Amino acid sequence: MARVTFIGAGSLAFTRNLVRDILTFPRLEDSTLVLMDIEEERLEFARRAVQKIVDLGAYPAKVEVTMDRAEALKGADAVLCTILAGGYDIYRHDIEVPKKYGVDICVGDTRGPAGIFRALRTIPVMLDICRDIERLCPDAILLNYTNPMAMLCRAMQRKSSVRVTGLCHSVQGTARMLAGWIGAPMDEVTYVCAGVNHQAWYTEFRWNGQDAYPLIREAVKTRDEVYMEEIVRNEMFLHLGYYVTESSGHNSEYNWWFRKRPALIEKYCHPGTGWNPGYYGLLLQPRRQGDAWKQGAEEWLAKDDISLERGHEYAASIINAVMGGQAFEFNGNVPNTGIVPNLPEGACVEVPVVANRRGFNSIHVGPLPPQCAALNQVTIASEEMAVEAALIGDPTLAYQAIAYDPLTAAVLSLDEIKRMTAELFEVSAEHLPQFSSFEIKAGR
């Protein structure tokens, strides 16, 4: 019987979908599912949703709920983390303060000034969770779904002995999108994808063993509906030669090319059918406001036609493999131990990994194409500084990490970046206990 603990179970959609997937495996159908959150009302909705899945499937699983993290972690075999440190009221400042200075961010949860401040707030919480795991369930695996993925995983992999990897649906999601564009069934597609989270590259994409990139390139160049669906990523593909993971909304803010002037935003950064809704679509939609989220939760609980079919997230297959089931290959976030030799040693990279009884076994990929590695190297340089800043409480290093963010550097001077960073520290101060001072010792 596996004991699977959800930290941040109030992330209702994630919790429902992951539980549904876990219980589809015979080896896991009698699991004890432990739900933990700091918000009692959300936790109760999660309990009701999970119990509904258990009842509909007539599974012999057991559901436990607690607001005590230590209690939730005792004896766990697998821990899934879907937390948000600081809440949406702080998140809005991550977007709105840079916007005031001219840095127009779309999503803001992964990198750049918004992603870095989310990391500064979240890294101490994640390390606390790791310390609890080391004490209460040292053999457990930790599957992280919380952003900013690469920075959080890098901090945990540096400072903890926990077997941790980060999971993101962008690799398998993008692969399915590309296969759909060329009419290829997914069971006939193979690929190699490597880089960093939200910026990994399909160095190979094959259909029945044949290079499918010529077909993808033709679809992007000749079919308007395909080009418009992912306009930013398609532009990157046509110019750089390889396709990158994660949505155009995200990727528009990870480089210098698409958001540094209003005219470019108007040209490239408008919604297509696959465009990430971004901050204003995500944060300000009615169900994110106040208690409106309850309506969606109640609507789901009232449904009679809930599917129990397994989805496409990796977590359940990984847990099944580690618990002795069939080995499973996925793309995970792990330390770079020569896996991608032209990216920095030790950096958190997103690469193919095999899960089995031994845990996580990374697969050697080899060097990325130089134009792909170059963008990853800039990303890693900024994020390494941000992680170090979070670990030692150095506001100057956090500022310098933001100064090397491509979009920020394309828009602002160093002094403007310093003033913006100081303001971001001011609004997040109560959520940054590792900083004894917020003084940035740089410039005049």
NUTIVO-569944 format. One line per field, with one value per residue (C-alpha): residue in three letters; x negated, z, y. Coordinates in Angstrom, 2 decimals, always signed. Layout:
<sezas>
base: [ALA/...] .
east: [X/...] .
up: [Z/...] .
north: [Y/...] .
</sezas>
This chain:
<sezas>
base: [MET/ALA/ARG/VAL/THR/PHE/ILE/GLY/ALA/GLY/SER/LEU/ALA/PHE/THR/ARG/ASN/LEU/VAL/ARG/ASP/ILE/LEU/THR/PHE/PRO/ARG/LEU/GLU/ASP/SER/THR/LEU/VAL/LEU/MET/ASP/ILE/GLU/GLU/GLU/ARG/LEU/GLU/PHE/ALA/ARG/ARG/ALA/VAL/GLN/LYS/ILE/VAL/ASP/LEU/GLY/ALA/TYR/PRO/ALA/LYS/VAL/GLU/VAL/THR/MET/ASP/ARG/ALA/GLU/ALA/LEU/LYS/GLY/ALA/ASP/ALA/VAL/LEU/CYS/THR/ILE/LEU/ALA/GLY/GLY/TYR/ASP/ILE/TYR/ARG/HIS/ASP/ILE/GLU/VAL/PRO/LYS/LYS/TYR/GLY/VAL/ASP/ILE/CYS/VAL/GLY/ASP/THR/ARG/GLY/PRO/ALA/GLY/ILE/PHE/ARG/ALA/LEU/ARG/THR/ILE/PRO/VAL/MET/LEU/ASP/ILE/CYS/ARG/ASP/ILE/GLU/ARG/LEU/CYS/PRO/ASP/ALA/ILE/LEU/LEU/ASN/TYR/THR/ASN/PRO/MET/ALA/MET/LEU/CYS/ARG/ALA/MET/GLN/ARG/LYS/SER/SER/VAL/ARG/VAL/THR/GLY/LEU/CYS/HIS/SER/VAL/GLN/GLY/THR/ALA/ARG/MET/LEU/ALA/GLY/TRP/ILE/GLY/ALA/PRO/MET/ASP/GLU/VAL/THR/TYR/VAL/CYS/ALA/GLY/VAL/ASN/HIS/GLN/ALA/TRP/TYR/THR/GLU/PHE/ARG/TRP/ASN/GLY/GLN/ASP/ALA/TYR/PRO/LEU/ILE/ARG/GLU/ALA/VAL/LYS/THR/ARG/ASP/GLU/VAL/TYR/MET/GLU/GLU/ILE/VAL/ARG/ASN/GLU/MET/PHE/LEU/HIS/LEU/GLY/TYR/TYR/VAL/THR/GLU/SER/SER/GLY/HIS/ASN/SER/GLU/TYR/ASN/TRP/TRP/PHE/ARG/LYS/ARG/PRO/ALA/LEU/ILE/GLU/LYS/TYR/CYS/HIS/PRO/GLY/THR/GLY/TRP/ASN/PRO/GLY/TYR/TYR/GLY/LEU/LEU/LEU/GLN/PRO/ARG/ARG/GLN/GLY/ASP/ALA/TRP/LYS/GLN/GLY/ALA/GLU/GLU/TRP/LEU/ALA/LYS/ASP/ASP/ILE/SER/LEU/GLU/ARG/GLY/HIS/GLU/TYR/ALA/ALA/SER/ILE/ILE/ASN/ALA/VAL/MET/GLY/GLY/GLN/ALA/PHE/GLU/PHE/ASN/GLY/ASN/VAL/PRO/ASN/THR/GLY/ILE/VAL/PRO/ASN/LEU/PRO/GLU/GLY/ALA/CYS/VAL/GLU/VAL/PRO/VAL/VAL/ALA/ASN/ARG/ARG/GLY/PHE/ASN/SER/ILE/HIS/VAL/GLY/PRO/LEU/PRO/PRO/GLN/CYS/ALA/ALA/LEU/ASN/GLN/VAL/THR/ILE/ALA/SER/GLU/GLU/MET/ALA/VAL/GLU/ALA/ALA/LEU/ILE/GLY/ASP/PRO/THR/LEU/ALA/TYR/GLN/ALA/ILE/ALA/TYR/ASP/PRO/LEU/THR/ALA/ALA/VAL/LEU/SER/LEU/ASP/GLU/ILE/LYS/ARG/MET/THR/ALA/GLU/LEU/PHE/GLU/VAL/SER/ALA/GLU/HIS/LEU/PRO/GLN/PHE/SER/SER/PHE/GLU/ILE/LYS/ALA/GLY/ARG] .
east: [+0.00/-1.54/-1.20/-0.96/-0.96/+0.27/-1.24/+0.96/+3.95/+6.11/+4.82/+8.02/+7.61/+4.10/+5.16/+8.22/+6.35/+3.35/+5.50/+7.54/+4.34/+2.80/+5.81/+5.80/+2.75/+3.63/+0.48/+1.71/+5.48/+5.32/+3.12/+3.56/+4.05/+3.05/+4.26/+2.59/+3.18/+3.03/+6.49/+9.16/+11.97/+9.96/+8.79/+12.38/+13.24/+10.19/+11.31/+14.78/+13.37/+10.90/+13.48/+15.82/+13.16/+12.51/+16.22/+16.93/+14.11/+14.97/+11.28/+10.00/+8.04/+8.16/+8.37/+6.84/+6.82/+4.70/+3.44/+0.33/-2.47/-4.52/-1.55/-0.93/-4.52/-4.98/-5.80/-5.06/-6.34/-5.70/-5.09/-3.50/-3.90/-1.58/-1.91/-1.73/-3.80/-2.37/+0.87/+2.33/+2.27/-1.54/-1.70/+0.05/-2.78/-5.28/-3.58/-2.35/-5.57/-7.71/-4.89/-5.13/-8.80/-8.10/-8.77/-5.62/-5.33/-2.76/-2.64/-5.42/-5.69/-8.90/-11.73/-12.47/-11.74/-8.39/-9.69/-12.74/-10.66/-8.36/-11.49/-12.79/-9.47/-9.08/-12.58/-12.54/-9.17/-10.36/-13.51/-11.38/-9.33/-12.54/-13.80/-10.52/-10.85/-14.44/-13.21/-9.86/-10.05/-13.66/-13.11/-10.19/-10.35/-9.30/-7.51/-7.35/-4.74/-5.32/-6.84/-9.38/-10.34/-14.05/-14.99/-13.07/-14.49/-18.01/-17.73/-16.36/-18.90/-21.72/-20.60/-18.69/-19.24/-15.63/-15.09/-13.37/-12.46/-10.24/-7.42/-5.87/-3.34/-4.93/-7.14/-4.42/-1.90/-4.06/-4.89/-1.18/-0.61/-3.39/-2.16/+1.34/+0.09/-1.37/+1.31/-1.00/+0.49/-1.42/-2.18/-4.20/-6.18/-9.52/-11.54/-14.51/-13.88/-16.42/-17.29/-15.80/-12.22/-9.91/-12.92/-13.77/-14.40/-13.30/-16.68/-14.93/-11.29/-10.55/-7.49/-7.95/-11.69/-11.88/-12.80/-9.47/-10.92/-10.46/-6.73/-6.48/-8.34/-6.01/-2.94/-4.22/-5.16/-2.06/+0.88/+1.99/+3.96/+0.83/-1.42/+1.04/+1.63/-1.89/-3.20/-6.11/-7.32/-6.86/-9.02/-11.67/-11.48/-11.78/-14.80/-16.57/-15.77/-14.44/-11.10/-10.94/-8.61/-5.93/-3.42/-4.03/-2.76/-5.51/-8.24/-7.49/-8.91/-11.96/-14.06/-14.79/-12.76/-9.01/-8.03/-10.57/-8.49/-4.72/-4.85/-6.43/-3.86/-1.10/-2.66/-3.58/-1.90/+1.78/+3.82/+4.04/+5.80/+2.87/+1.80/+1.33/+3.88/+1.15/+1.47/+4.52/+6.38/+5.28/+5.19/+8.13/+10.60/+13.67/+12.92/+9.60/+11.34/+12.50/+14.62/+15.65/+13.41/+15.99/+18.48/+16.19/+15.47/+19.17/+19.95/+17.36/+18.62/+22.16/+21.17/+22.30/+20.08/+16.59/+14.06/+11.75/+9.52/+5.82/+4.53/+1.12/-0.66/-3.78/-3.34/-1.21/-3.39/-6.50/-5.06/-3.95/-7.48/-9.26/-6.87/-7.89/-5.70/-6.75/-9.74/-8.69/-10.57/-9.67/-11.24/-12.20/-14.17/-17.45/-21.03/-23.22/-25.86/-27.30/-23.92/-24.04/-27.77/-27.40/-25.21/-26.72/-27.56/-25.10/-22.46/-18.89/-18.14/-14.99/-16.02/-14.86/-14.76/-13.80/-11.92/-12.21/-12.79/-16.17/-14.48/-15.38/-17.92/-18.88/-19.71/-22.76/-21.64/-24.83/-25.40/-22.52/-22.74/-24.79/-21.96/-19.73/-22.42/-23.15/-19.65/-19.66/-23.03/-21.68/-18.64/-20.76/-23.18/-20.33/-18.64/-21.85/-22.32/-18.69/-18.95/-22.15/-20.51/-17.58/-19.84/-22.13/-19.69/-21.62/-19.44/-22.27/-22.68/-18.91/-19.09/-22.00/-20.04/-17.21/-19.71/-20.74/-17.17/-16.96/-13.63/-14.41/-17.85/-16.35/-14.01/-15.70/-19.00/-20.86/-19.71/-16.09/-16.38/-17.75/-14.80/-12.31/-13.97/-13.90/-10.18/-9.61/-11.48/-9.29/-6.00/-7.23/-9.13/-6.96/-7.41/-11.23/-12.41/-15.87/-16.78/-18.00/-18.21/-16.78/-19.55/-20.94/-24.66/-25.18/-25.31/-25.22] .
up: [+0.00/-1.13/+1.01/-1.29/+0.26/-1.45/-0.07/-1.34/-1.94/-2.23/-5.80/-6.72/-10.42/-9.93/-6.95/-8.69/-11.87/-10.13/-7.82/-10.79/-12.55/-9.51/-8.89/-12.46/-11.58/-9.90/-7.79/-6.44/-6.23/-2.49/-1.72/+1.29/-0.15/+2.36/+1.60/+3.31/+2.88/+5.07/+3.93/+5.67/+3.26/+0.17/+1.93/+2.55/-1.12/-2.02/+0.37/-1.15/-4.69/-3.96/-2.07/-5.03/-7.36/-4.93/-4.64/-8.38/-9.12/-6.17/-5.28/-1.98/-1.43/+1.85/+2.11/+5.00/+5.51/+7.77/+8.09/+9.86/+7.33/+9.60/+10.16/+6.42/+5.65/+8.21/+6.34/+2.87/-0.17/-2.56/-2.00/-4.57/-4.11/-5.64/-3.40/-3.92/-1.41/-0.69/-2.61/-5.53/-3.78/-3.85/-7.30/-8.85/-7.69/-9.47/-12.70/-12.03/-10.60/-13.63/-15.92/-14.32/-15.31/-18.86/-18.49/-19.93/-18.54/-19.72/-17.12/-14.64/-12.72/-14.12/-14.69/-15.11/-12.26/-11.44/-11.49/-9.44/-6.71/-6.67/-6.21/-3.38/-1.55/-2.28/-1.84/+1.99/+2.10/-0.22/+1.84/+4.98/+3.25/+2.29/+5.87/+7.02/+4.36/+5.42/+8.99/+8.49/+5.21/+3.98/+1.32/-0.31/-3.73/-4.08/-7.30/-7.61/-9.73/-8.18/-10.24/-10.81/-11.50/-12.33/-9.52/-6.87/-7.97/-8.14/-4.55/-3.27/-5.19/-3.79/-0.16/+0.39/+0.19/-0.88/-4.17/-5.99/-9.56/-11.09/-13.48/-16.18/-18.84/-21.50/-22.99/-23.64/-24.40/-27.08/-28.57/-28.94/-30.54/-33.09/-33.87/-34.40/-36.86/-39.13/-38.56/-36.73/-34.12/-30.86/-30.67/-33.88/-32.63/-30.80/-29.69/-27.66/-25.68/-23.46/-22.08/-19.10/-17.89/-20.28/-22.58/-23.61/-27.26/-29.39/-30.80/-32.54/-33.53/-35.57/-37.10/-37.65/-37.35/-39.98/-39.26/-38.96/-38.79/-42.56/-42.15/-39.12/-40.93/-43.92/-41.67/-39.88/-43.13/-45.20/-42.81/-41.20/-38.44/-37.39/-37.50/-35.49/-32.87/-31.48/-33.20/-30.82/-30.70/-34.44/-35.04/-32.75/-34.61/-38.05/-37.00/-34.59/-36.27/-33.27/-31.47/-27.85/-25.06/-23.27/-24.66/-26.70/-23.78/-21.57/-24.22/-25.25/-21.89/-21.77/-24.41/-26.03/-29.20/-28.69/-25.78/-25.57/-27.57/-27.84/-31.61/-31.13/-28.51/-30.89/-33.72/-31.90/-28.50/-29.23/-28.44/-30.89/-30.14/-28.07/-26.39/-22.63/-21.09/-19.08/-15.95/-16.79/-18.09/-15.28/-12.18/-12.90/-14.23/-11.97/-10.40/-9.08/-7.22/-3.63/-3.00/-6.63/-6.94/-4.84/-7.69/-9.96/-7.22/-6.48/-10.19/-10.52/-7.41/-8.82/-12.09/-12.84/-15.90/-14.40/-16.41/-14.50/-17.53/-16.98/-18.24/-19.57/-16.44/-15.45/-11.67/-11.40/-13.80/-11.90/-8.54/-10.01/-11.37/-8.14/-6.20/-8.37/-11.43/-15.05/-15.59/-17.01/-19.11/-18.69/-18.94/-15.48/-13.82/-12.46/-11.83/-14.93/-14.31/-17.82/-19.31/-21.50/-21.67/-23.15/-20.25/-16.82/-14.56/-11.67/-13.19/-13.14/-16.60/-18.04/-19.73/-20.30/-17.06/-16.36/-13.12/-11.59/-8.20/-7.99/-8.33/-11.01/-13.65/-16.01/-19.65/-21.33/-24.14/-25.46/-26.48/-27.63/-30.91/-30.09/-30.80/-28.35/-25.71/-25.91/-24.78/-22.07/-20.80/-20.37/-18.55/-16.27/-15.43/-14.18/-12.30/-10.62/-9.19/-8.05/-6.28/-4.51/-3.52/-2.00/-0.12/+1.44/+1.65/-0.62/-2.17/-4.37/-6.01/-6.56/-8.31/-10.44/-11.40/-12.64/-14.44/-16.56/-17.44/-21.25/-21.39/-18.45/-19.86/-23.27/-21.73/-18.70/-17.62/-14.63/-12.40/-13.48/-12.76/-9.30/-8.52/-9.80/-7.74/-4.60/-5.06/-5.54/-2.29/-0.53/-1.52/-0.80/+2.42/+4.83/+2.70/+2.58/+6.04/+4.83/+4.05/+7.03/+4.83/+1.48/+0.71/-2.81/-2.69/-6.30/-8.22/-6.64] .
north: [+0.00/+3.28/+6.40/+9.43/+12.89/+16.07/+19.29/+22.13/+19.86/+22.99/+23.30/+21.54/+20.77/+19.37/+17.27/+15.84/+14.95/+13.44/+11.31/+10.12/+9.06/+7.37/+5.16/+3.81/+1.68/-1.66/-1.34/+2.01/+1.58/+0.82/+3.83/+6.04/+9.53/+12.20/+15.72/+18.67/+22.41/+25.52/+26.69/+24.65/+25.42/+24.47/+21.34/+20.27/+20.76/+18.66/+15.91/+15.83/+15.73/+12.94/+10.90/+11.26/+9.81/+6.95/+6.19/+6.41/+3.97/+1.72/+1.84/+0.42/+3.65/+5.57/+9.38/+11.33/+15.10/+17.28/+20.83/+19.53/+19.06/+16.82/+14.54/+14.39/+13.41/+10.63/+7.45/+8.86/+6.97/+9.85/+13.56/+15.85/+19.58/+22.19/+25.23/+29.01/+30.97/+34.40/+34.09/+35.99/+39.37/+39.28/+37.70/+40.69/+42.97/+40.69/+41.69/+45.21/+46.70/+45.73/+46.91/+50.36/+50.45/+49.27/+45.52/+43.98/+40.43/+37.90/+35.10/+35.84/+32.58/+31.10/+33.58/+37.28/+39.72/+38.11/+34.56/+35.52/+37.12/+34.12/+31.99/+34.21/+33.74/+30.03/+28.56/+28.82/+27.04/+24.27/+23.74/+23.47/+20.78/+18.98/+19.08/+17.51/+14.80/+14.07/+13.62/+11.88/+9.93/+10.01/+7.35/+9.19/+10.78/+14.41/+15.40/+19.16/+20.93/+24.37/+27.20/+28.61/+25.02/+25.24/+27.62/+25.68/+22.34/+23.77/+25.02/+21.71/+19.64/+21.78/+21.85/+18.61/+14.86/+14.30/+12.46/+15.31/+16.06/+18.71/+17.88/+20.05/+19.10/+21.32/+18.60/+16.03/+18.79/+20.38/+16.96/+16.24/+19.64/+19.10/+15.59/+16.96/+19.57/+16.88/+14.24/+11.81/+9.45/+9.86/+6.14/+6.56/+9.59/+9.57/+12.57/+13.76/+16.94/+18.69/+22.12/+23.91/+24.02/+25.92/+26.30/+22.75/+21.88/+18.95/+18.02/+15.11/+14.72/+11.59/+9.94/+6.22/+6.74/+9.51/+13.13/+14.97/+18.49/+19.09/+18.37/+20.65/+23.42/+23.14/+23.30/+26.41/+28.18/+27.35/+27.05/+30.30/+28.55/+26.65/+29.71/+31.81/+29.13/+29.56/+32.69/+33.36/+29.77/+29.39/+32.47/+31.02/+27.70/+29.28/+31.35/+28.97/+25.66/+23.71/+23.75/+24.91/+23.78/+25.83/+28.30/+31.43/+33.52/+32.20/+32.22/+35.79/+36.95/+34.65/+36.43/+39.82/+39.52/+39.92/+42.18/+45.02/+47.54/+48.10/+47.57/+44.14/+43.19/+44.19/+42.17/+38.97/+38.86/+38.53/+35.44/+32.60/+29.35/+28.09/+31.35/+31.25/+33.65/+35.33/+37.40/+39.44/+36.39/+34.07/+36.24/+38.49/+35.94/+35.86/+32.48/+33.79/+36.62/+36.28/+33.21/+32.77/+29.67/+27.80/+27.97/+25.98/+23.46/+22.96/+22.60/+19.85/+18.05/+18.11/+16.42/+12.89/+12.34/+12.56/+10.56/+8.21/+7.68/+8.34/+11.70/+12.73/+13.98/+12.05/+11.75/+8.60/+6.61/+7.69/+6.64/+3.32/+2.71/+3.63/+1.37/-1.58/-1.27/-0.82/+1.50/+4.87/+7.42/+11.08/+14.53/+15.71/+18.48/+17.10/+18.29/+18.46/+15.80/+15.94/+15.08/+18.20/+19.01/+22.50/+23.65/+24.44/+21.51/+21.21/+23.48/+22.20/+20.81/+19.27/+16.01/+12.42/+10.41/+6.79/+6.08/+2.60/+1.00/+2.77/+6.16/+8.71/+7.70/+10.53/+9.77/+11.32/+13.65/+15.22/+18.84/+21.02/+22.94/+26.08/+28.53/+26.64/+26.26/+30.01/+31.00/+28.32/+29.58/+33.12/+31.74/+29.55/+32.39/+34.60/+31.77/+30.58/+34.08/+34.17/+30.82/+31.86/+35.16/+33.26/+30.85/+33.48/+36.40/+38.76/+41.49/+42.79/+39.38/+39.19/+42.57/+41.37/+38.24/+40.46/+42.72/+39.72/+38.75/+39.22/+41.06/+43.34/+44.18/+44.96/+47.55/+49.13/+50.65/+49.23/+52.05/+51.58/+47.85/+48.66/+50.94/+48.35/+45.60/+47.74/+48.28/+44.54/+43.90/+46.42/+44.78/+41.22/+42.05/+40.05/+36.91/+37.09/+36.01/+34.96/+38.61/+40.65/+43.74/+44.80/+47.28/+46.83/+47.68/+48.62/+51.90/+55.33] .
</sezas>
